[in-house]
């Protein structure tokens, strides 16, 4: 597999001693995919809220709007890992180029059906291809980081966690901008403007990212020894445990998005929903910046469990909020707890799977977030319709609490094997080689 030039021994020593964003961004070739990757992932942050705002406007029901958005999330969660596996085998460009065209067409169909007040079943039907074709830019960028940092060597790069933090910050920066932009377009221009902008940006950003061929991982249709193809990333027990954790994180995203929208409308300030949700995403972004700048001494497994426990506790008081400023403050706290969980999870999965299934593994995690978000959007929407936004805020707490219990029970699977074993593609049940 072609890789970027390896850093000198002295630079590796510096990175191991003081990993930093400056050191990370000086890695040869990374700017070629960092900037296009940021542009290409922006639409994803606009999709769910744009669907909710359009469908609620045309049907008058948050329950229906949440259900349509949920169908989109389920379709993405089901199809994303398959797309990631195909990208590992045939290359990112081969999957991305037709995918962005199909996604734009599907969004156009959903917008048209919504504006002509088509039956709800028709909206559900259009939501399926809309979600199934969401381009998986985040996992593709993370795979490019692994190649740029020489993650296939026998020793993981000391900058791997910094790269995971950088990607979390980038993701959340888009979620600071995306909901605000989508809400402003839907409220100030037209209810369909958010989805139209999402489709347009998908075409433009996705095409720009797909054009960066030199930084893409080489297709790996066979195992490193020329034998049979690698199995699915879900064959790794640790990946299955992380999927559970990311389902709970998706419940936070989905529950917060719908409940915040309902809360601001109940308060008489519907245009502030994007701002309040942006505050939640800003907390995530700020925590990601700080988390990635620290060289942690504790094992990733312990950090993941500690961060997940803090996230669950932060969700407890949401249902009792009475004012928008307090909601914004609590949302900021919840956001601060999400980034450490996401970053540690992505760092772990990079160490748990071989290079030949890396993109697929990342898409399983993003798909789990989408599936958890879909379920939360549906449940929170129904609760908001029938009992108000306060009851909808119980969804993030329930989702994280259940996931935390399961994750604690599966924590034994979160210890990576030696890098040489992972690189060789041995991805079955493994004996733990380190103790935390």
Order of alpha helices (4+ residues) and beta strands (2+ residues): alpha-alpha-alpha-alpha-alpha-alpha-alpha-alpha-alpha-alpha-alpha-alpha-alpha-alpha-alpha-alpha-alpha-alpha
